[in-house]
Amino acid sequence: MADLEKARTRLNLKRKEPEAISDLSSQSRDAVTLDQQSVGRLSRMDAMQQQAMSKATEQKRQLELVRIEAAERRLRDEDYGYCEDCGEQIPDGRLEIDPMAEHCVNCAR
């Protein structure tokens, strides 16, 4: 049986990182200014590429937060630690590595 207090602690720690990074990186996702006089063409292209990478990274962080919220919901509903597909208990070792795991190893394949 999964240690629910440890799971809550792990999920809280997992939540803090993407939230903090998201706040810090918000400027890199802002619209790129296309002022021809202050920035050359290659610099603008580089800035646009950086912006696109920042947006993609932010999407991954948001997905991580969705997974964390789903795990917290399973904790509240007392479904945490059980495979969504087969209903078997997810091993504690797997939950330590990924506290948001929804599937046992066999169903995750």
C-alpha positions as CSV (number, residue, x, y, z in Angstrom):
1,M,0.0,0.0,0.0
2,A,1.3,3.4,-0.9
3,D,2.3,5.7,1.9
4,L,-0.1,8.5,1.3
5,E,1.6,11.2,3.3
6,K,4.9,10.6,1.5
7,A,2.9,10.7,-1.8
8,R,1.4,14.1,-0.8
9,T,4.9,15.4,0.1
10,R,6.4,14.2,-3.2
11,L,3.5,15.8,-5.2
12,N,3.9,19.1,-3.4
13,L,7.6,19.1,-4.2
14,K,6.9,18.2,-7.8
15,R,4.4,21.0,-8.1
16,K,6.8,23.7,-6.8
17,E,9.4,23.3,-9.5
18,P,7.4,23.8,-12.6
19,E,5.4,26.7,-11.0
20,A,8.6,28.5,-10.1
21,I,10.3,28.0,-13.4
22,S,7.1,29.0,-15.3
23,D,7.1,32.3,-13.4
24,L,10.7,33.0,-14.1
25,S,10.5,32.2,-17.8
26,S,7.4,34.1,-18.6
27,Q,9.3,36.9,-20.3
28,S,11.0,34.5,-22.8
29,R,7.6,33.6,-24.1
30,D,6.5,37.2,-24.8
31,A,6.1,38.3,-28.3
32,V,9.3,39.0,-30.2
33,T,9.7,42.6,-31.3
34,L,10.5,42.9,-34.9
35,D,12.3,46.3,-34.8
36,Q,14.5,46.2,-37.9
37,Q,16.8,49.0,-36.7
38,S,17.6,47.5,-33.3
39,V,17.9,43.8,-34.2
40,G,19.3,42.2,-37.3
41,R,17.4,39.5,-39.2
42,L,19.4,36.6,-37.8
43,S,19.0,38.0,-34.3
44,R,15.2,38.2,-34.8
45,M,15.1,34.6,-36.1
46,D,17.1,33.5,-33.1
47,A,14.8,35.3,-30.7
48,M,11.8,33.7,-32.4
49,Q,13.3,30.3,-32.1
50,Q,14.1,30.9,-28.4
51,Q,10.5,32.0,-27.9
52,A,9.1,28.9,-29.6
53,M,11.4,26.7,-27.5
54,S,10.2,28.5,-24.3
55,K,6.6,28.0,-25.3
56,A,7.1,24.3,-25.9
57,T,8.9,23.9,-22.6
58,E,6.0,25.8,-20.9
59,Q,3.5,23.4,-22.4
60,K,5.5,20.5,-20.9
61,R,5.5,22.2,-17.5
62,Q,1.7,22.7,-17.8
63,L,1.2,19.0,-18.7
64,E,3.3,18.1,-15.6
65,L,1.0,20.2,-13.5
66,V,-2.1,18.5,-14.9
67,R,-0.5,15.1,-14.1
68,I,0.2,16.4,-10.5
69,E,-3.4,17.6,-10.1
70,A,-4.7,14.2,-11.4
71,A,-2.6,12.4,-8.8
72,E,-3.8,14.7,-6.0
73,R,-7.4,14.0,-7.1
74,R,-6.6,10.2,-6.9
75,L,-5.3,10.8,-3.4
76,R,-8.5,12.6,-2.4
77,D,-10.7,9.9,-4.0
78,E,-8.6,7.1,-2.4
79,D,-7.6,5.7,-5.8
80,Y,-4.0,6.7,-5.5
81,G,-1.5,3.9,-6.1
82,Y,-3.8,1.7,-8.2
83,C,-3.5,1.2,-11.9
84,E,-6.1,3.0,-14.0
85,D,-6.4,0.1,-16.4
86,C,-6.1,-3.2,-14.4
87,G,-6.8,-1.9,-10.9
88,E,-3.7,-3.6,-9.5
89,Q,-1.5,-1.8,-6.9
90,I,1.3,0.2,-8.4
91,P,4.6,-0.7,-6.6
92,D,5.9,1.8,-4.1
93,G,9.2,2.0,-6.0
94,R,7.5,3.1,-9.2
95,L,5.5,5.8,-7.2
96,E,8.8,7.0,-5.6
97,I,10.3,7.5,-9.1
98,D,7.1,9.0,-10.6
99,P,4.5,9.9,-7.9
100,M,2.1,10.8,-10.7
101,A,2.1,7.3,-12.2
102,E,-1.3,6.2,-13.3
103,H,-0.4,2.7,-14.6
104,C,1.5,-0.3,-13.3
105,V,4.5,-1.4,-15.3
106,N,2.6,-4.0,-17.3
107,C,-0.1,-1.6,-18.4
108,A,2.3,1.3,-19.1
109,R,3.9,-0.7,-21.9
